[in-house]
């Protein structure tokens, strides 16, 4: 607490992880914006241990 950083407390009361699914169209009708978003959110969710 002295450092001013947030700390997780009561970790044994955390809910179980939630599975997240992202569906999107692949192929020639795929949107580049959607693909970029899927890549971004996938990377960020993998970095967050609580979403695994």
Biopython code that builds the backbone (N, CA, C, O; Angstrom):
import numpy as np
from Bio.PDB.StructureBuilder import StructureBuilder

atoms = [
    (1, "UNK", "N", (0.815, -1.186, 0.000)),
    (1, "UNK", "CA", (0.000, 0.000, 0.000)),
    (1, "UNK", "C", (0.860, 1.251, 0.000)),
    (1, "UNK", "O", (0.443, 2.291, -0.512)),
    (2, "UNK", "N", (2.025, 1.165, 0.555)),
    (2, "UNK", "CA", (2.890, 2.337, 0.610)),
    (2, "UNK", "C", (3.299, 2.812, -0.778)),
    (2, "UNK", "O", (3.543, 4.001, -0.983)),
    (3, "UNK", "N", (3.376, 1.884, -1.735)),
    (3, "UNK", "CA", (3.791, 2.258, -3.093)),
    (3, "UNK", "C", (2.667, 2.924, -3.876)),
    (3, "UNK", "O", (2.919, 3.541, -4.910)),
    (4, "UNK", "N", (1.430, 2.808, -3.398)),
    (4, "UNK", "CA", (0.305, 3.410, -4.106)),
    (4, "UNK", "C", (-0.233, 2.537, -5.236)),
    (4, "UNK", "O", (-1.131, 2.956, -5.966)),
    (5, "UNK", "N", (0.306, 1.332, -5.386)),
    (5, "UNK", "CA", (-0.137, 0.411, -6.442)),
    (5, "UNK", "C", (-1.364, -0.370, -5.977)),
    (5, "UNK", "O", (-1.514, -0.664, -4.791)),
    (6, "UNK", "N", (-2.231, -0.697, -6.924)),
    (6, "UNK", "CA", (-3.375, -1.539, -6.599)),
    (6, "UNK", "C", (-2.906, -2.958, -6.337)),
    (6, "UNK", "O", (-1.978, -3.444, -6.983)),
    (7, "UNK", "N", (-3.539, -3.606, -5.405)),
    (7, "UNK", "CA", (-3.205, -4.988, -5.081)),
    (7, "UNK", "C", (-4.485, -5.799, -5.030)),
    (7, "UNK", "O", (-5.524, -5.305, -4.592)),
    (8, "UNK", "N", (-4.410, -7.041, -5.476)),
    (8, "UNK", "CA", (-5.542, -7.940, -5.402)),
    (8, "UNK", "C", (-5.640, -8.489, -3.989)),
    (8, "UNK", "O", (-4.658, -8.971, -3.425)),
    (9, "UNK", "N", (-6.829, -8.409, -3.431)),
    (9, "UNK", "CA", (-7.074, -8.975, -2.106)),
    (9, "UNK", "C", (-8.250, -9.943, -2.215)),
    (9, "UNK", "O", (-9.067, -9.837, -3.129)),
    (10, "UNK", "N", (-8.328, -10.866, -1.294)),
    (10, "UNK", "CA", (-9.404, -11.857, -1.270)),
    (10, "UNK", "C", (-9.494, -12.637, -2.581)),
    (10, "UNK", "O", (-10.582, -12.856, -3.114)),
    (11, "UNK", "N", (-8.338, -13.049, -3.088)),
    (11, "UNK", "CA", (-8.306, -13.764, -4.374)),
    (11, "UNK", "C", (-9.102, -15.060, -4.343)),
    (11, "UNK", "O", (-9.568, -15.526, -5.382)),
    (12, "UNK", "N", (-9.262, -15.646, -3.162)),
    (12, "UNK", "CA", (-10.029, -16.889, -3.083)),
    (12, "UNK", "C", (-11.528, -16.648, -3.252)),
    (12, "UNK", "O", (-12.299, -17.607, -3.289)),
    (13, "UNK", "N", (-11.954, -15.395, -3.357)),
    (13, "UNK", "CA", (-13.361, -15.063, -3.591)),
    (13, "UNK", "C", (-13.615, -14.627, -5.034)),
    (13, "UNK", "O", (-14.731, -14.225, -5.363)),
    (14, "UNK", "N", (-12.615, -14.696, -5.888)),
    (14, "UNK", "CA", (-12.789, -14.296, -7.278)),
    (14, "UNK", "C", (-13.660, -15.311, -8.008)),
    (14, "UNK", "O", (-13.572, -16.509, -7.737)),
    (15, "UNK", "N", (-14.494, -14.850, -8.924)),
    (15, "UNK", "CA", (-15.317, -15.783, -9.691)),
    (15, "UNK", "C", (-14.446, -16.575, -10.670)),
    (15, "UNK", "O", (-13.339, -16.145, -10.993)),
    (16, "UNK", "N", (-14.928, -17.717, -11.141)),
    (16, "UNK", "CA", (-14.160, -18.484, -12.108)),
    (16, "UNK", "C", (-14.048, -17.720, -13.431)),
    (16, "UNK", "O", (-14.862, -16.837, -13.702)),
    (17, "UNK", "N", (-13.052, -18.049, -14.254)),
    (17, "UNK", "CA", (-12.892, -17.362, -15.538)),
    (17, "UNK", "C", (-14.108, -17.563, -16.442)),
    (17, "UNK", "O", (-14.806, -18.573, -16.351)),
    (18, "UNK", "N", (-14.342, -16.599, -17.300)),
    (18, "UNK", "CA", (-15.472, -16.641, -18.229)),
    (18, "UNK", "C", (-14.926, -16.920, -19.635)),
    (18, "UNK", "O", (-14.059, -16.187, -20.111)),
    (19, "UNK", "N", (-15.420, -17.967, -20.302)),
    (19, "UNK", "CA", (-14.960, -18.200, -21.676)),
    (19, "UNK", "C", (-15.518, -17.119, -22.610)),
    (19, "UNK", "O", (-16.693, -16.758, -22.535)),
    (20, "UNK", "N", (-14.671, -16.628, -23.465)),
    (20, "UNK", "CA", (-15.075, -15.596, -24.418)),
    (20, "UNK", "C", (-14.813, -16.128, -25.820)),
    (20, "UNK", "O", (-13.731, -16.638, -26.109)),
    (21, "UNK", "N", (-15.810, -16.004, -26.685)),
    (21, "UNK", "CA", (-15.690, -16.467, -28.063)),
    (21, "UNK", "C", (-15.899, -15.278, -28.990)),
    (21, "UNK", "O", (-16.795, -14.462, -28.777)),
    (22, "UNK", "N", (-15.068, -15.187, -30.016)),
    (22, "UNK", "CA", (-15.207, -14.137, -31.017)),
    (22, "UNK", "C", (-15.435, -14.818, -32.354)),
    (22, "UNK", "O", (-14.598, -15.591, -32.820)),
    (23, "UNK", "N", (-16.572, -14.528, -32.966)),
    (23, "UNK", "CA", (-16.905, -15.089, -34.271)),
    (23, "UNK", "C", (-16.859, -13.973, -35.301)),
    (23, "UNK", "O", (-17.362, -12.874, -35.064)),
    (24, "UNK", "N", (-16.264, -14.257, -36.426)),
    (24, "UNK", "CA", (-16.205, -13.268, -37.494)),
    (24, "UNK", "C", (-16.069, -13.976, -38.832)),
    (24, "UNK", "O", (-15.700, -15.148, -38.897)),
    (25, "UNK", "N", (-16.364, -13.269, -39.863)),
    (25, "UNK", "CA", (-16.311, -13.816, -41.216)),
    (25, "UNK", "C", (-14.865, -13.817, -41.720)),
    (25, "UNK", "O", (-14.166, -12.809, -41.622)),
    (26, "UNK", "N", (-14.437, -14.929, -42.245)),
    (26, "UNK", "CA", (-13.104, -15.055, -42.843)),
    (26, "UNK", "C", (-13.241, -15.022, -44.360)),
    (26, "UNK", "O", (-14.347, -15.118, -44.892)),
    (27, "UNK", "N", (-12.152, -14.892, -45.030)),
    (27, "UNK", "CA", (-12.172, -14.975, -46.486)),
    (27, "UNK", "C", (-12.265, -13.630, -47.161)),
    (27, "UNK", "O", (-11.915, -12.602, -46.580)),
    (28, "UNK", "N", (-12.739, -13.641, -48.392)),
    (28, "UNK", "CA", (-12.708, -12.411, -49.185)),
    (28, "UNK", "C", (-13.735, -11.380, -48.748)),
    (28, "UNK", "O", (-13.624, -10.214, -49.128)),
    (29, "UNK", "N", (-14.726, -11.770, -47.964)),
    (29, "UNK", "CA", (-15.714, -10.810, -47.471)),
    (29, "UNK", "C", (-15.375, -10.287, -46.077)),
    (29, "UNK", "O", (-16.152, -9.542, -45.481)),
    (30, "UNK", "N", (-14.239, -10.671, -45.575)),
    (30, "UNK", "CA", (-13.832, -10.258, -44.234)),
    (30, "UNK", "C", (-13.432, -8.784, -44.227)),
    (30, "UNK", "O", (-12.846, -8.277, -45.183)),
    (31, "UNK", "N", (-13.761, -8.118, -43.136)),
    (31, "UNK", "CA", (-13.402, -6.716, -42.966)),
    (31, "UNK", "C", (-12.029, -6.620, -42.303)),
    (31, "UNK", "O", (-11.764, -7.304, -41.314)),
    (32, "UNK", "N", (-11.176, -5.790, -42.837)),
    (32, "UNK", "CA", (-9.843, -5.592, -42.251)),
    (32, "UNK", "C", (-9.965, -4.980, -40.853)),
    (32, "UNK", "O", (-9.165, -5.289, -39.970)),
    (33, "UNK", "N", (-10.953, -4.121, -40.651)),
    (33, "UNK", "CA", (-11.155, -3.510, -39.329)),
    (33, "UNK", "C", (-11.555, -4.562, -38.299)),
    (33, "UNK", "O", (-11.074, -4.546, -37.166)),
    (34, "UNK", "N", (-12.432, -5.469, -38.699)),
    (34, "UNK", "CA", (-12.859, -6.523, -37.777)),
    (34, "UNK", "C", (-11.683, -7.433, -37.454)),
    (34, "UNK", "O", (-11.486, -7.806, -36.298)),
    (35, "UNK", "N", (-10.902, -7.793, -38.466)),
    (35, "UNK", "CA", (-9.742, -8.661, -38.238)),
    (35, "UNK", "C", (-8.745, -7.989, -37.301)),
    (35, "UNK", "O", (-8.180, -8.650, -36.428)),
    (36, "UNK", "N", (-8.522, -6.703, -37.464)),
    (36, "UNK", "CA", (-7.612, -5.969, -36.577)),
    (36, "UNK", "C", (-8.130, -5.976, -35.147)),
    (36, "UNK", "O", (-7.357, -6.152, -34.205)),
    (37, "UNK", "N", (-9.448, -5.784, -34.981)),
    (37, "UNK", "CA", (-10.034, -5.808, -33.652)),
    (37, "UNK", "C", (-9.889, -7.192, -33.011)),
    (37, "UNK", "O", (-9.540, -7.295, -31.835)),
    (38, "UNK", "N", (-10.152, -8.242, -33.770)),
    (38, "UNK", "CA", (-10.041, -9.609, -33.246)),
    (38, "UNK", "C", (-8.607, -9.884, -32.811)),
    (38, "UNK", "O", (-8.386, -10.462, -31.747)),
    (39, "UNK", "N", (-7.637, -9.482, -33.614)),
    (39, "UNK", "CA", (-6.233, -9.675, -33.244)),
    (39, "UNK", "C", (-5.890, -8.920, -31.956)),
    (39, "UNK", "O", (-5.222, -9.459, -31.074)),
    (40, "UNK", "N", (-6.346, -7.684, -31.857)),
    (40, "UNK", "CA", (-6.067, -6.854, -30.689)),
    (40, "UNK", "C", (-6.701, -7.439, -29.433)),
    (40, "UNK", "O", (-6.025, -7.597, -28.417)),
    (41, "UNK", "N", (-7.986, -7.760, -29.492)),
    (41, "UNK", "CA", (-8.672, -8.251, -28.298)),
    (41, "UNK", "C", (-8.147, -9.615, -27.897)),
    (41, "UNK", "O", (-8.076, -9.915, -26.705)),
    (42, "UNK", "N", (-7.779, -10.448, -28.853)),
    (42, "UNK", "CA", (-7.220, -11.765, -28.533)),
    (42, "UNK", "C", (-5.916, -11.627, -27.766)),
    (42, "UNK", "O", (-5.693, -12.317, -26.771)),
    (43, "UNK", "N", (-5.062, -10.736, -28.232)),
    (43, "UNK", "CA", (-3.780, -10.511, -27.561)),
    (43, "UNK", "C", (-3.982, -9.999, -26.142)),
    (43, "UNK", "O", (-3.338, -10.473, -25.206)),
    (44, "UNK", "N", (-4.872, -9.038, -25.987)),
    (44, "UNK", "CA", (-5.096, -8.457, -24.655)),
    (44, "UNK", "C", (-5.741, -9.448, -23.700)),
    (44, "UNK", "O", (-5.391, -9.486, -22.520)),
    (45, "UNK", "N", (-6.673, -10.246, -24.189)),
    (45, "UNK", "CA", (-7.316, -11.225, -23.320)),
    (45, "UNK", "C", (-6.337, -12.309, -22.889)),
    (45, "UNK", "O", (-6.413, -12.787, -21.757)),
    (46, "UNK", "N", (-5.423, -12.705, -23.764)),
    (46, "UNK", "CA", (-4.430, -13.719, -23.405)),
    (46, "UNK", "C", (-3.468, -13.190, -22.346)),
    (46, "UNK", "O", (-2.971, -13.952, -21.517)),
    (47, "UNK", "N", (-3.208, -11.885, -22.374)),
    (47, "UNK", "CA", (-2.305, -11.290, -21.383)),
    (47, "UNK", "C", (-2.931, -11.230, -19.994)),
    (47, "UNK", "O", (-2.222, -11.282, -18.989)),
    (48, "UNK", "N", (-4.241, -11.121, -19.935)),
    (48, "UNK", "CA", (-4.958, -11.035, -18.663)),
    (48, "UNK", "C", (-5.222, -12.445, -18.158)),
    (48, "UNK", "O", (-6.040, -13.164, -18.730)),
    (49, "UNK", "N", (-4.544, -12.845, -17.101)),
    (49, "UNK", "CA", (-4.671, -14.201, -16.561)),
    (49, "UNK", "C", (-6.094, -14.508, -16.105)),
    (49, "UNK", "O", (-6.521, -15.661, -16.165)),
    (50, "UNK", "N", (-6.828, -13.509, -15.654)),
    (50, "UNK", "CA", (-8.180, -13.786, -15.147)),
    (50, "UNK", "C", (-9.144, -14.204, -16.238)),
    (50, "UNK", "O", (-10.186, -14.783, -15.931)),
    (51, "UNK", "N", (-8.839, -13.932, -17.514)),
    (51, "UNK", "CA", (-9.743, -14.317, -18.610)),
    (51, "UNK", "C", (-9.412, -15.692, -19.167)),
    (51, "UNK", "O", (-10.125, -16.187, -20.040)),
    (52, "UNK", "N", (-8.350, -16.315, -18.683)),
    (52, "UNK", "CA", (-7.976, -17.637, -19.210)),
    (52, "UNK", "C", (-8.773, -18.732, -18.585)),
    (52, "UNK", "O", (-8.582, -19.901, -18.918)),
]
sb = StructureBuilder()
sb.init_structure("model")
sb.init_model(0)
sb.init_chain("A")
sb.init_seg("    ")
for serial, (resi, resn, name, xyz) in enumerate(atoms, 1):
    if name == "N":
        sb.init_residue(resn, " ", resi, " ")
    sb.init_atom(name, np.array(xyz, "f"), 0.0, 1.0, " ", f" {name:<3s}", serial, name[0])
structure = sb.get_structure()
